Amino acid sequence: MRSNGRNVVKEKAKKVIHGEVNSEIMIVPPGGIVSVIRKSLSKSLELVEGKEACAVIEATSVMIAVG
């Protein structure tokens, strides 16, 4: 596969939900997504193992590629 995208996660589609106009594709990489943040920020967010959190990936769009 050739792509000019910098942030590529290659994994099987876990779930595909078709709507009237759009389809939602869920891809979950093994080991999840890892982020490195300042310790002071993790403390202010009260992050601990097991606490629910969201990974926000800075990008203008998320594209799906196959092949």
C-alpha positions as CSV (number, residue, x, y, z in Angstrom):
1,M,0.0,0.0,0.0
2,R,1.3,3.5,-0.9
3,S,0.1,6.5,1.0
4,N,1.3,10.0,1.7
5,G,-0.4,9.9,5.2
6,R,1.9,10.2,8.1
7,N,-0.2,8.6,10.8
8,V,-1.2,5.1,9.5
9,V,-2.8,2.4,11.7
10,K,-3.1,-0.9,9.8
11,E,-5.6,-3.3,11.3
12,K,-8.7,-5.3,10.3
13,A,-12.0,-3.4,10.4
14,K,-13.6,-4.4,13.7
15,K,-17.0,-3.0,12.9
16,V,-18.7,-1.4,9.9
17,I,-22.0,0.5,10.4
18,H,-23.8,1.7,7.2
19,G,-26.0,4.7,7.5
20,E,-28.2,6.4,4.9
21,V,-25.3,8.5,3.5
22,N,-22.1,7.6,5.4
23,S,-20.5,4.4,6.8
24,E,-18.7,4.3,10.2
25,I,-15.6,2.1,10.2
26,M,-14.0,1.0,13.5
27,I,-10.3,0.0,13.5
28,V,-8.6,-0.8,16.8
29,P,-4.9,-1.5,16.7
30,P,-3.3,-4.1,19.0
31,G,-2.0,-2.5,22.2
32,G,-4.2,0.5,21.6
33,I,-2.9,4.0,21.0
34,V,0.0,5.5,23.1
35,S,0.5,9.1,23.8
36,V,3.2,10.9,25.8
37,I,2.1,14.0,27.8
38,R,3.5,16.1,30.6
39,K,3.3,14.5,34.1
40,S,1.6,17.7,35.4
41,L,-1.1,17.3,32.8
42,S,-1.7,13.7,33.6
43,K,-2.0,14.6,37.3
44,S,-4.4,17.5,36.5
45,L,-6.6,15.1,34.4
46,E,-6.4,12.6,37.3
47,L,-5.4,9.9,34.9
48,V,-4.9,6.4,36.5
49,E,-4.9,2.9,35.0
50,G,-8.4,1.8,34.3
51,K,-9.9,5.3,34.1
52,E,-11.8,5.9,30.9
53,A,-10.1,8.4,28.5
54,C,-10.2,9.5,24.9
55,A,-7.3,9.6,22.4
56,V,-7.7,12.7,20.3
57,I,-5.5,12.5,17.1
58,E,-4.8,15.9,15.6
59,A,-5.6,15.6,11.9
60,T,-7.8,17.3,9.3
61,S,-9.4,13.9,8.4
62,V,-9.1,10.1,8.9
63,M,-8.9,8.2,5.6
64,I,-9.5,4.5,5.1
65,A,-7.2,2.6,2.7
66,V,-7.1,-1.1,1.7
67,G,-4.6,-3.1,-0.2
